[in-house]
Amino acid sequence: MQTGISEIIPLQHLALEAGRELHDILHWWATKMPDHDHGGFYGRIDGTGHLHAQADKSVILNTRILWTFSAAALQTGQKEHRDVAERAYHYILDHFWDAQYGGVYWMLDYKGNPSQDKKQVYAQAFALYAFSEYYRLTHDETALQKARTLFDLMERHSLDKMRGGYFEAFSRDWQLIADLRLSDKDANEAKTMNTHLHVLEAYANLLRAAPSQPVEAALKALILLFLDRFIDPQTAHLRLFFDEYWNLKSQEISFGHDIETSWLLCDAAQVLGSKSLIKRTRQAAVQVADACLREGTDPQNGGMYYTAHPQHGIVDAQKDWWPQAEAVLGYLNAWEISQAPRFLEAAHRSWQFILQYLRDTDQGEWYWAYNPDGRPDTINDKAGPWKCPYHNGRACMQIAHIFKRLSEN
């Protein structure tokens, strides 16, 4: 794609702003979250900025910190970013890793003892994602070995070898459990788009870090699942919940997951190197981004709504932080592919929405959401099991990657 000067200059401005935002995000996490009394990182800072020093410590929070600071250290070369990554890496190995059965626990108490020892596949995927990124940073062979062990465990226990896809959740010793849900918001179904998306990104990162035929084959199967099962060809939205036989069990539309999938799917195909799948994923990405722009983006301010229903329209008009971060990347990706100005404009509007409504200029980091009543959400966490530096940190880093790539062409 040939990028003109009229596009490069706004992109350069966007990249500079994203660089400053990344610095602020990483500084907030590096200074406020390390637990110097019990190791690792605190489990929660609430929406008003109050630290809950005895909150449980989530594997999702810790593995996302590991991935984010490993990726940041690769990009910035700064020792302080590497130090936080090392802290996260060793804490996960020492406390979250199950030495008897393999894999990572779901939750620890504040002292580092397992409080929920289930094996949620979503969590195994994030640990794999993080270990492979840490290996890319350090070439630590133990990190690569842990990532490969997680891949083997997921392929052995979670993969549905008859019908394809991955089952959601297991007991500590890898037996299927009745309650498969990630959270109270989720349907209790055997196969979910959300878990498969993060298995996809984890396998893509492992293949990027250490190519191997089994990982390549598994990643190809996942890409095809998204193209053939998860993306609805009529609506270009992602189907979210299925039973084990691939019967669809929901009609909800999640715009954040839609737009996040659109660019992660392209990235996975690029890592795989399949020309046919690169072409198919790019076509799908533009269609998904168009549906999000048409149906899920507020025309007044450019923010992305949370959920909708095919018959009822917007169901949840709240604008959570993570769909806004993913919208910037999804729209930039669609613009790169299609050269359609509407996507570049949408990406810039998404970024401006973030700066105007989500960034907390007083206490740092981003609010959980911008509410329909026009106020920032201070009820939900600033940091916690689901509020991590992964979505916003990754968006800032990816913006820099995109600008560098395009400016060099």
Buried (B, 14 or more C-beta within 10 A) or exposed (E): EEBEEEBBEEBEEBBEBBBEBBBBBBEBBBEBBBBEEBBBBBBBBBBEBEBBEEBBBBBBBBBBBBBBBBBBBBBBEBEBBBBBBBBBBEBBBEBBBBEEBBBBBBBBBBEBEBBBBBBBBBBBBBBBBBBBBBBBBBEBEEBBEBBBBBBEBBBEBBBBEEEBBBBBBBEBEBEBBEEBBBEEEBBEBBBBBBBBBBBBBBBBBBBBBBEEEEBBEBBBBBBEBBBEBBBBEEBBBBBBBBEBEBEEBBBBBBBBBBBBBBBBBBBBBBBBEBEEBBEBBBEBBBBBBBBBBEBBBBEEBBBBBBBBEEEEEBEBBBBBBBBBBBBBBBBBBBBBBBBBEBBBBBBBBBBBBBEEBBBBEEBBBBBBBBBEEEEBBBEBBBBBBBBBBBBBBBBBBBBBEBBEEBEEE
